[in-house]
Amino acid sequence: MTARIFSRLILSLVAVLALALIAVDYLVTQRVQETFASQLRQELAEKARTIALMLPQKPGEFGELAKATGARLTWVDASGRVVGDSDSDSRSMDNHKARPEVAAALQGQVGSSLRISPTLGVRLFYVAIPYQGGALRLAVPAAAVEAQVRAIRNDVLLSTALAFLPIVIVAAVFARYVSGRLGTIIDFTRQLAEGNFRARLPGSSRGVLGALSTKLNETSEKLEFMLDRLETEHAELEKLENIRKDFVINVSHELRTPLASIQGYTETLLDGALHDPANNLKFLNIIRQNAERLARLTADLLTLSRVELNQQEFKFASYRAHRILSDNLDGMRPIAERRGIQLVLDPVEPAVAEVFCDAEAVHQILTNLLDNAIKYTPDGGTVTIGARQLGASNDPAGRVEFFVRDTGSGIPAADLPRLFERFYRVDKARSRALGGTGLGLAIVKHLARSQNGEVRVESQVDKGSTFIFTLPVHDLGLSDAKPIQKELTAS
């Protein structure tokens, strides 16, 4: 590609120089002919005047005078008749009154012309001056004039060609540089066309090509950024599509079991079991339990949907961490006492620690975590909750860390990364038996993130689990700016 561009540039340059040389040749030839003809006209006119002065004293030396001038000498009277001619018999010559140079001389002017002689049949250059009412004319062969013009023209053309030589060399170097740069740019654009947006033009230079290279590199960077962004968005869309598919499958599965149970026991009652005192209440309780399970699942789905779609309205304010914990503990104590599980509130550090949050959202977070802890803690176990402040109270980025610790069976390390996914259960059979919807921890994660907090879990098998979430101490603008949707929809 570079060689092709270079050859085209050189051919273009040679064509331009050839045209310039032709123009110079034409202009120089015209100018030299005019200049040389003018000089020769003056020279012959002077010689003719000299002969005009000598001719009356030496009338018999007409031929000798012509030979001394090196030109053909012709004498024409006022009527145009040739009186004498150094090269031909005057008696056989035509009347010269109509000859251009003679006509001008008969009118008292110096006349000249370049034409073929009718007498000799040779191209001659004529100059005539007035003489004794007639004209005295000198003529020299035009070949001599043309030879002089040709010699001068050749000298000028040679000088011009030699003057063009450095230009050709400089232009060749420049063409080599330009062809190299253009070849690199063309190869770069080919890579862009093939989709290689990470390609870059090497180095930088000034001028138009440098500006073009800079703009092309900027274009490549923008295309690469757009491609990376599209790939990221495509990956996110695929991820969301997979989440949607999993969600539909999981919801269908979660709804199928209670609905099948409700339908089955309802049909049993309608078929006659309604009047069976030994089983009718049992069947109705099972129907009620499954209906409650459906209600909880529906409520959790609505809550999760509102938070993910950024439609949950929060009312942020500052609250004492101790008050939030004690209120939730009091609400869950009756459930724990039925199984002999002890609920313990560790002292908050410091006791006056405050958090900026939505009280209802935090209440739901703690309720879900406490409910899970109570479900998976064996009878007679202990569930402990508490909070401690991270950093100084005047730190704008300050956090309060809440925890819920149980003495249950713990969670295997392989299950920890997926624990906060929707419908993910470590022990599916036991989770359903305990009435869980599989959405509680996903709601906890999304509610915590919606308040600029984070949630994590620490657990060891047979040693219990600790769920930890953080909340900000100060207003971080959450009341004015809603959380980022991408944060909420990530699994």
N, C-alpha and C positions, 0 to 999 in steps of 0.2 A: 504493500500500500504506500509506504514512504517513497519507494523508487518511482512508482507511478506518478505520485504528486510532484516529486522533484522533476521528472522528465517533462511533465506538463507545464510546470512553471518555467523551466529553461526554454522550452519551445515557444511559449508565450513571449518570453523576453527576447528571443532571437527574432520572432516575428515583428515585435515592436521596433527593435533596432534596425531590422531590414527596411521597414517602412520609413524610419527616420533617415536611413542612408539614402533611400530613393528620393526622399524629399530634398535632402541636402544636395544630391546630385543634380536634380532638376533646377533648384534655385541657383546653385553655383554655376551651372552651365549657362543659364540665361544671363546671369550677372556678368560672367566672364565674356560671353559673346558681345554683350552690349558695351562693356568697358573696352575690350580689345578693338571692336569695330570703331568705337569713338576715337581711340588713340590712332588707329591706322588711318582713319578719315582725316584727322588733323595732320598726320605725317605726310600723307599723299597730297593733301591740299598745299602744304608748305613746299613740297617738291614741285608741284605744278606751278606755283607762283615763281619759284626760282627759275624754272624753265621758261616761264612767260617773260622774265626779264632778259634771259639769254637768247631767246629765239630770234628777235629782230637783228641781233648782231651776227648770228650764225644760222641763217635760214637753210643753208645746205647741210647742216649737221643735225637734222631732225632725228635720224636713227641713232646717232652717237649719243645725243642727249637722253633718249629713251633708254639706251643701254646703260648709261651712267646711273640712272635712277633704279634700274632693275625692274622696270615696269613697262607695260605697253602704253605708248603715247599716241593720242588721237587728237587731231585739230578739226573742229567743226565750225563752219561760218554761220552767220546769222540766219541763213535759210535752212540750216540743218544739213547742208552738203558737207561731206567729209573732204577736207582740204588735204589732209595728210594722215597716214597711220603707219606706225613703226613695224607692224606685223603683217599688214595686208595691203593690197593694191587699193588705194582710195577710190579709184575710178569704178571699181566693181562693187563698191559697198553701198548699201541702201542709205536713204536719208535718215539721219539720226535725230531729227527734231522731236520725235515722239519718245526718245529714250528718257527715262525718269531723271537721271542725273543731268543729261544735256538740257532738258526742259527747264530744270531748276537754274542751271548756269545761264541760259538765255534770258532768264528773268532777273539776273544779277545776284544770284545766291550760289552758295557752294552746295552742289548736289551729290548724292551718293546712292548706290544700290548694290545688292548682292543677287546676281542672276546668271543665267547661262547666256553666253555670247552667241547671237545668231550667226555671226561670221565665222568664229572659231569652233563653236560647239562645245566650249569649255566653261565651267562655272567660274565667274570672275567677280572681284570686288571693284566697283567703279567709283571714282571721285572726279568731279568736273568743277572747274572754276570759270567765271566770265573772262573772256579774252577777245579784245578787239571786236566787240559786238557779237562775237560767237562764243565758243567754249573750248577750253583746253582740258583734255581728260586723261587721267592715268588709271591703269587697271592692273591688278595683281591677281594671281590665281587664288581662288577661294580655298584650295587645298592647304595653302600655307597658313591661312587664317584658322582653318579648322584644326590643323596640326597643333598650332599654338594653344588653341582652346582646349584640345584634347590633353595636351601635356599639363596645362594648369589644372584641368578637371581631375586628372589622375592623381596629381600631387595632393589636391584637396581631399579627394576620396581616401587616399592612403593615410593622410593625417587624421581624418575623421575616424577611420577604422582603428588606427592606433589609439586615438583618444577614447574610443568605445571599449578597448580591451580591458582597462582597469574596471570599467563599469560592469563588464561581463563577469570578471572575477569576483568583484564585490557582490554582484547580484547572484552569482552561483552559490557563494557562501551563505548569503541571506536565504536563498531558495532552499538550500540544504537544511538550514535551521528551521525555516517555516514548515517545510515538508515533514521534518521530524516531529515538530509540535503538532501539526495537523494529523499526522499518522497516529500519534499517541491519543489525540482527542477522538479520532474516528474509532480507534480500537476501544476506547473507554465508553463511547456511546453504544458500540456494539454489545459490550458487556451489560450496559444498562438495559438494552433492548432484550437481552437474554435473561434478565431478572437478577443479575448480580449487582444489587444496590449497595454492597459493601465496597465496591471498587472505588479507588480514588486516583486522581491525576497526580503524578509525582512532582514535587517541588512547586515553585511558583516563579513567575516572571512578570515583568512590567509590560505595559502596552495592551493592545486589544486582545492578543492571545492570552496574556496573563489574566485579564479581567474575565475572559471567556472561561478559562480553566477554573477560576475561583467560583464563578456562578454555577458551572457544571458540578463542582464538588459540593456546593451548597445544595443543589438540586438532588444530588445523590444522597446526601445526609438526610434531607427531608423525606425522600422516598424510602430510605432505610428505616427512618423513624415511623413513617406511616405503615410500612410493612410489618415492623415489629408490633406496632399498636394493633394492626388488624389481626396478626397471629395471636396476640394476647387476648383480644376480644373474642376471636374464634374459639380459643381454648376455654375462655370463660363461658361462652355460649354453650359449648359442648358440655362443660361441667354443669351448667344450670339445667341443660336438657337431661343429663343423667340424673341430676337431683330430682327433676320433675318426674321422670319415669319411676325412679325409686319411690318418690313420694306417693304417686298414684298406686303403685303396687302395694306399698305398705299400708296406705289408707284403706285400700280395697280389702287387704288381708285383715286389718284390725276391725273393720266393720263387719266382715263376713261372719266371724265367730259369734259375736253377741247377737247379730241379727238372726243367724241360724238357730241359736239357742232360744231366742224369743219366739221365733216362728214355730219351732218344734214343740216347745212347752205349751204355747197357745193352742196349737192344733190338738195336743194331747188333752188339754182341758176341755176344748170344744167337743172332743170325741167321747166325753163322759167322765173324765177325771175330775171335772169341776165339782162333782157330787161325791167324790171320794175323800172323806174327812182325813184319811191317813196321809194323802199326798197333795191335796189341792193347795194348801198354804205353802207347802214346800216348793211346789212348782211356781206359785205366784212370787215367792221370795226370789227364786232364781230369775224370773222375768224382771223383777224390780232391780236386782243387782246388775243385770245386763243392760237395762235401760239407763241406770246410773252410770255405768261404764261408757255407754254411748254419749251420754250428756257430758261426762268429763272429757271424752275425746273431742267432741264438738267444741267445747269451751276452749280446750288447749289449742286446737287448730285455729280457731278465731283469734285467740291471743297471739299466736305465732305469726299468723298472716298479717295482723295489724302492725306488729312490730317490724316485720320484714318489708312491708309496703310503706313504711314510714307514716302510718296513719294513726299510730298510738299517740294520744295527747298526754304529755307529761306536765306535771306541775312541780317545778323545782323550788326547793327551799332548803335552808340549813336545819339539820336535826341532830340531836345528841345520839351518838352511836349506842350508848348504854340503853337509852329509852327504846330505840328500835329493836334491839335484841330482847329486852325484857318483855315487850309487848308480844312479840312473836312467840317467845317461849311460853308465856301464859296461855296463848291460844292453842298450842300443841300439847300442853301438859296432860289434858284428859286422855288423849289418844295414847300417849306413852304410858300413863299409869295403868291402863287396862292390860298392858303386857308386862308390867313391872319394870319398865325401862326408866332409868333415872336421867332427867334433864338437868344439866349443870351449866351455869353461866359463869364463865371466867371473868375476873375483873378487867374492865376496859382500861387500856393504857394509852394516854392518860384518861382519867375518869371524865374529863370535860371534852373529850374529843368529839368533834362535829363533822358531819358529811353534808355535801350539797347534792341532793338527789330528789327523786320522786318517791314519796313514802310508800305509796301503793305498789309501785314496781319493786322496791326493795322488800316489802312485805311478801310479795309473791315469790321472789327469789329465795328468801329464807324459808318460807312455807314449803316450797318444793324440795329444798335441800334437807330440811328437817323431816319431811314426810318420807323421803328416800332413806334417810339415816334410820328412822324408826322401823321402816319396813324390813331393812336388811340387817338390823341388829337383833341378835337372839334375845329371848325373854330374860330379864334380869340384867341386861347390859346397860351401857352408859352412852349418852350422847352429850357432847360438850360443845358449847358455842362461845365465841368471844370475838374481840377486835383489838387491834393495836394500831397506833398511828405510825406511819412511815415518814420520817423527816420532820422538820420543824413546822409548827402550826402556821407560821407566816410565809412558808414556802409556797409560791403560786402553783407549783406542781405537786404539792403535798397529796398524800393518799392515806386512806384508812383501810386496813386489811381485815376483812371478816373471815371467820372460819367456822365450819361445822365438822366436828370429829366424832366418829362412831367407833364402836368396838365389834363391828361385824366381821364377816369372813374375808373382807378385802377384795380387791379387783386384780386379776392377772395383768402383768405389764403389757402383754400383747393387745389388750382391750382398751388401754388408757387413751391412745390417740383418737379413737373413734367414739369415745364415751359421750361426747356432746352432740353427736349426729342425731337427726330425727329418727325415731323408731329403733335406734340401736339398743340392744339389750345384751348384757353379759350372759345371763341365764334366762332364756326366753320363756321356758315353761314356768319358772318360779315367778318371773315378773308378771306374767298374765294372771297367775294364781293369786298374786298379791293385789291385783287390780290396777296395775300401772298402765299408762297409755303409751309410754315410750317417748313422750314429748317434753317431759318435765325438765330435763337437763338442757335440751335445746332452747327452751324458753328462758332458762336461767342465763345461758350464754348470751342470747340476743338482748335480754333486758339489761344485763351488765354492760354490754358494749354500747347500748343506746344511751347510757349515762356516762360514757367515756371511762368505763371500767374494764377489767379483765377478769377471767375466771380460769382456774386450773384445779387439778386434783393430784393428790399424793396418796399412794396406797401400796400396801403389801399384803399378800395373801395370808390369811389367818391372824392379821394384826390390825385390821380395820382400815378405814379410809378417812381422808381429810379433804373436804372441798373448800377452796379458798377463792374469794372474789374481792376486788378492790373498788373503792369509790373515791371521787375527788373531794378534797376538803373545801375548795373554793369554787366559785362560779367560773366555769371555763367557756361561757358563751353558749351552753347547750340550750338555754331558754330562747336564744335568738336563732341559732344555727342548728338545723336538724342533722343527725348523724349521717355518715356516708352510707349510701345504700349497699355498696359493695361489701363493706364490713359486715353488714347485717345478713346478707345472703350467702356469705361464705360458710361452708359446712363446718 
